[in-house]
Amino acid sequence: MNRSLIAWTILISVFILFYVWQRVEIVKMGYQIDKLQEESTALINKNKSFQLEIVRLKSFDRVETLVKEMGLMPPKKFESIEFENPEIN
């Protein structure tokens, strides 16, 4: 009877330890999921910010202002330069 009681006590202790370990792992995974979701949201917001910056930098008004600041002028008429390709002759 004494051996049986010890065996049952050990068996129940193992099950309890396994259950506690399993619950702790589930909680840790929950925290990891929350952290990854926060990181994902931050990266999505950063990407949106970069997309807006790209649109701003590509805007015609900005480019036109930079061109004027650099002293560049539009061509007065269509100009083209023809080059001969020595490989064709």
PyMOL commands that set and color helices and strands:
alter all, ss='L'
color gray80, all
select helices_A, chain A and resi 2-58+60-70
alter helices_A, ss='H'
color red, helices_A
deselect
rebuild
show_as cartoon
